[in-house]
Amino acid sequence: MIEIIQETERAEDKQEARLPRNIRQIGNPEKDFRIYMEDYVYTYLHPAQIYGFEIGVFPRLLILVGEIEHFSNRSCAFISGAIQVENERFPEELPELDDAAWRRVKKQMRQYFDNCQIVGWVLDIPGNALEITAGIEEIHRNNFLDNYQFFFLMDSKEREEAFFTWKQGRLMKKEGYFIYYEKNPQMQEYIISRRQERFGEQAPIEDVNDEAARSYRAMMLEKKEHAYKRHSRIFSYAISSLMVLALCSVSVLLIGYIQRMDHMEETLTVMSVAMETTEQERVSQPNQVAVETISSSVVPVGGEETAEQPEESMQPKEEPASTEQKNMPKEEPASTEQKNTPQENVSQQAEGSEENSTEENPPKEESQPSQQEPSEAETYLAQGYYIVQPGDSLDKICYKIYQSYEKLEEICALNKIENKDTILAGQKIMLP
């Protein structure tokens, strides 16, 4: 049973999926039971509104034929034809639905609408308000017994109309319905036959103004135009967004390049200033040579022994005396001037000069044992310039050499530095 129910629901869904695509809504149709009227039927019911004919003065009664479909969540009536009931005896009165009228209706149904069933009826009373009278309800109750058969009341003079369905023993007004557009050859053939009956075989040629078709075409063209405009707007928005993104990315790249160029320009400026300063120093002091003081201990080439005993190495070696000389009595030493040879005189003079120099400039270790080596700041001040090391700044250099920041402006002025933060490693800074 469950499978059968599912198959039934699927079949109903498929049928409901075949609903007309091109529809026009009038009013607010209910969800439980909806009425769809084909456009040719609507045109046949409104000749004065559609074709511009004169508004009739006699009431009209028509039988609506079509199909009633029941889906899973609602029921729908599809009106595909309308058959007019003729009143031969008294045209000014309301036509009667007697046996003769029903026989003519059945005959026309077999001729033009063979596959259709009766779904309702129409009553057009020009100049009469849309009021349901007891006579109308009696006609509906006696001739239209199905609950899904409905009534369409019209006032072609005032152009008012409404659908009514039978509920709770009376006709209840519906809020709206649909008009759908499809090929309807059966209704077209019926309309042609009615025109031939009215005007003969050679019907007058009329310029038919199919307002419904024209409005539908205009509506479809308007929808296509709106769709084209919408797609064009979406495409233009996408192109604009891509252009904005491209401009933003190009702007970011340009800003980065500009910053790099500014940094390179500052670097080149600092380097050119340093080179100009160095060139000016070379031009102003061509014969001066920068001398760096290096504190170190100098050791003679001869080694420690030679350094400790310089006098012994300078004295000439004496030859050993012979036996005769040894046995000879010792003579008193003569004066230094008589005994010394020319070489000894030179060595003595050298020793005398060393002694004099020692007396004039005594060694620092003996005369000044407490004096320390010069500090790093004194070394830089003595040489007159400072080489910038990685991580240095003018503030650090000034405090490192002068132990204060008072000379900072003089350093900037001497080296022609406008921005104290723009110095480079390896740059030569002249010290005041």
Order of alpha helices (4+ residues) and beta strands (2+ residues): alpha-beta-beta-alpha-alpha-beta-beta-alpha-beta-alpha-beta-beta-beta-beta-alpha-alpha-alpha-alpha-alpha-alpha-alpha-alpha-alpha-beta-alpha-alpha-beta
